[in-house]
Amino acid sequence: MAGHSQFKNIMHRKGAQDKKRAKIFAKHIRELTVAAKTGLPDPAMNPRLRSAIAAARSDNMPNDNIDRAIKRASGEAGAENYEEMRYEGYGPGGVAIIVETLTDNRNRTAADVRAAFAKSGGTMGETGSVAFMFDRIGQVIYAAEGIDADAVFEAALEAGAENVESDAQIHEITCAMEDFNEVREALEEKFGTPQESGIVWKPQNTIPVETEDLANSLFKLVDVLEDHDDVQKVSANFDIPEEIMEKLGD
């Protein structure tokens, strides 16, 4: 990623998010349910389900919870019907934001997302209004500690990844969306479960955040969106300099 990665910016808030364990598990259950219903309930035959299981395990979701979600989707105990909806818009400072949701009431979700944008001083646009500024790719993140950068680069190259960037904190491996499962599984065999992995919206360019107030406004909007039960992921193209991140951490 260019400059300070959005991943690092978002990880700044991980401590608060870790307190929302039940809500995080609920989001994983929705994705597991949809993944199992849109393909076979066997992860060996369903790449999306394999990704959903890997993501749930990376957040320490118990295997029993994962299995129950898949069984419900298979019809053994009934399952809710969720619709995938994507919302796009601009937040404070003209930052482009993509909100991915799984909802059983699209009107409610659209109204709530629109209200969140409006309260932050932003605006929600039409589908496609900001997505052209992002690339849809696979991403795997490992903590840098204890993992050699050269070893990651070599393993990622062999697995078919397109790019590897390493610094003192993380190794970020990116690949074509269709190669994601193969790349992630090859890396897991060598380095274990990644810190983060998934299909992501990666910004082609980032917008620098010049003030602490703007950074706080952006984080507040992202927090409101991520805290919504229907929201699965939030992607944005902001870039917060290290000195502002340090002030936010004080």
N, C-alpha and C positions, 0 to 999 in steps of 0.2 A: 504494500500500500504506500501511497505517497505520503511523505511527512509522518506525523504521529498517527498511527492507525486508529480507526474508529473502534477497533476491538479493544485497544488499551483504554480509550476514553470511556467505553461502556463498562469495562472491568472495574473502573473507579467506583462504580456503584454496586459491585457484586456483594459487598457486605450487607447492604440493605436488602438486596434481592434474596440472599440466603435465608433471611427471616421469613420469606414467603414460600416456604417449602411446599405447603399444601396446595397453594395456587400454582406453583410450577408443575407439580405432579398432575394437577387437573388439566393443564395445557398439554402435557405429554399424553394423557389419556385420550384427549380429543384427537391428537395427531395419530396415535396408534389405532384408534377406532376407524378414522377415515382411511388410513393406509390399508388396514385389513379389509375394509369393505370395498375399496376400489380395485383390489387385486385379490390374489389368493391369500388365505390367512397363514400361509407357510412362508416365513422370512427367506428361506432358501430360494423361493420362486417369486419373491416380491421385493424388488430393490427398495421401494419407498418404505416398506415395513421394516426392512433391515436397518435403514437409516433412522427410522423412528425409535426402534429398539436401542440402537447405539446411543442416540441422543438422550433417551430416558436413563440409560445406565450411567452415562457421564454425569448426570445429576443425582446419582445414587438412588434411583427409584428401585424399590424391591422387585425382584423377579415375579413374585406373586401378583403384584399390582399390574405388571406388564401382561402377564398371562391372562388375568381377568379381563383386561381391556380388549385383548384379541378375541377371547371367547365370546364376549358380548357382541362384538362386531360380526362374529360368525353366526349369530342368531341363537346361541345357546341360552342366553339370558336377556335377549332384547338389547337394543342399542339406539341411542339418539341419532337422528339424521342431521348432519352438519353440512353446511354449504361453504365452499371456499370463496372468499371475497377479498379483493385487494383494493385498498384506498391509497390515494396519493395526494400530496399537497406540499405546501411550503410553510415552514415554521418560522420562528423568530430569526431575523438576519437573512432571510431568503434561503434558508437551508432546505434542501429537497428531502422529503420523507416518504417512505413507503411503509404501509401498515398492512400486514398479512393477517387475515382472520379466518376462523372456523366458527360459523354461527348457525343457530337454529332460528334466528329472526333477523333477516338482513336489514329491515327497516330500523329496528332498534339499534343495531350495531352502527349503521351509517349515521344515524342521528347523534349517537354518542361520540363517534370519531370526529364528526364535523364540529361538535360543541367543544371538544378538546382543542382542536386547531384554533377555533375562534377565540377561546379564552386566553390562548397564548399569544394572540395577535397574528396568527397565521391564517392560511386559507386552504381549504380542501378543494382539489381540482378534479378533473375527470380522470378516469383510468387511462394511463399512458401519458399523462401530463408531465411526469418527471421520470418515469421508468427508462426513458431513452438515455438518461444521464448515468445509468448503471449497467453493469454487465452481470448476467445471471451465470454464476460459476459455482464449482465445488470448492470448499475451503476446509482445511484441517489445521488446527492449532495445537502445538505442544509447548509446554513450559520449557524454557531454555536450560534450566538447571538440570544437570546430569545427562543431557543429551547433546552429543557433539554435532556442530553445525555441518561439518563435512559429511558425517554419516547420514544425516537427514537429507542433505542434498543428493547424495548418491542413491539412497533408497527411494526418494521421491522421483528422481529421474527414471529409475528402473521401473517404477510403478506406472509411469505415464503422466506424471504431473507436468504442468506447464511452467510453473514458477515457484521458487522458494526464496523467502526473505527471512533472515535471522538477525536478531539483535540480542542484547543482554537479558531480555525478558522472555521472548517468545520465538518460536519457529512457525512461520506461516507458510503453508503449502497450498497452492491453488491449482485447479485443473478444470478441464471442460466438464460441464454439468453431467454429460453422459458417461464420463469416466470416473465420477466421484466414488461410487461404491468400491470399484476395483482399487483405486488409489488408497482410500481410507483403510480397506481391509489389509492391503499389503503393508501399510505403515503400522497398523495395529499389531501385526505379527512380529514386527521388529522392535517397536517402542511401547507397546501397550495402548491402553485407552487414551485417546487425545483429550486435551483440556476442553476443546470445543471442536465440533465438526458439523457440516451441513451444507445444503445448497443455499447460497446467500446472494444478496444484491450488493455487488461491490461498486462503489462510486468510481466513475472514470476520472473525475477531478473532485477535489475537496474545497470547501469554503472555510477560510480561516476565521476562527472566533477570536475577536480582538479584546473583549472585555469579560470580566468576571460576571457582570450582570447578565450578559447575553448567554454565557455558558450556563448559568443557573436557570435561565428561562428555558433553554433547550433541554436540559436534564429534567426539569419539571414536566415539560410536555411529554418527553419520552417515558418518564415514570408513570404519568397518568395513563398513557396509551398501553404500556406494558402491564399495568395493574388491572386493565379491563379483562374480564373473564373470556371474552371472545377473541382477544388479540393474541396471536401466536408469536409474531416477530415484528420488530420495528427496525428499519434500516434508514440511515441518513448519511449525508455527505459532508458533515462538519469535521473540522480538524482543530482541536484545542491545543494550543502550545503548552509545553511542559510547565512553564512558570504559572500559568493560570490553573492547571490541574493541581499543582502543589498548593495554591491558595485555597482551592476548593476542598482539599484534603485536611486543611488546618482546623 
